Amino acid sequence: MLLHEILVNSARANPDKTALVTGGRDWTFGDLNQASDAFTGALLQRGFHLGDRLGICTGNTVETVVGIFGALKAGGAFVLVNPAMKRN
């Protein structure tokens, strides 16, 4: 089973169960699945292709989680970039 399939299956089985708490908000499996589906669509509309890599530089946020699952659902990979890393 692929990682993003775990989210999809969890959203089907327990859509209202809390999956993540961040920024004072509870995110359910259904919320995360829906948000990652929307992000997947946005990636594909912008030309993201099978095997592409998505750099994620957002820290420990819900956007990071959505980005990870969105990239995987689109058939790509993700690369976490430390937002505190200095630019050269």
N, C-alpha and C positions, 0 to 999 in steps of 0.2 A: 504494500500500500504506500502510495506517495504521501508526503507530508500534507499537501494541500487537501488531499482526500480525507484526511482526519478531520479537518475543519468542516468540510462539506458534510461528512457523515454526522459529526457532532451537532451541526446546525439542523440537520434533518431530525435527529433523535431528540435533541433538547434545545430547541431554538430560543427558549426564554431563560435558559440557565446562564448564570454569570460566568464569563470566560476570562474577563480582564477588568481590573479596576485601576483607573488612571485619571488624573486630573479631576478627581471628585466625581467621576462618572463610572457607572457600571456598564460594561459592554457585554452583551450576551453573545452566544455563539451565532445566533441569527444576525445580530448587528454586524459582527466582524465578517461573516460570510457575505452579507449584502454589500458592505463597504469595499471588501476586496474584489467582489465581482465588478463593482463600478470602476475601481481602479484598473482592473484588468482590461475592461473595455476602453478606458482612456489610453492605456499603454498601446493597445492594438491599433487604435485610431491614429496614434502618433507614429506608427511604423515599427513598433516593437515586434521582433520576429522570434521564432523558435530558436533557442540557443543563445539569444542575446543576454547580456548581463545588465542589471540595474544597480547602480551605486546608490546606497541609502545612507544619508548623513543627517539623521534626525535625532539621535540619542534614544533614550528609553521612553518612547511615546507610542500612542496608538497608531500614529502614522507609520512608524517603523513596522509594526505588526501587519498593518494593511498592505504596506509596500512589499513585504516579504511574501505574503500569500498571493498578492496580485501578480508579482513576477513569476511565481511558480505556476499559477493558474494559466498564465500566458505562455507557458512552455520555456521560460527562461530561468535564469539564475539571479541571485542577489549577492551583492558585496556590501558588507557593513563597513562604513568609513567612520572613524572616530571624529565627532564634530569638534573635539578639542585639538585635533592635529593641526600643526602649524603649516601654513602655505609657504612654499619657497619662491 
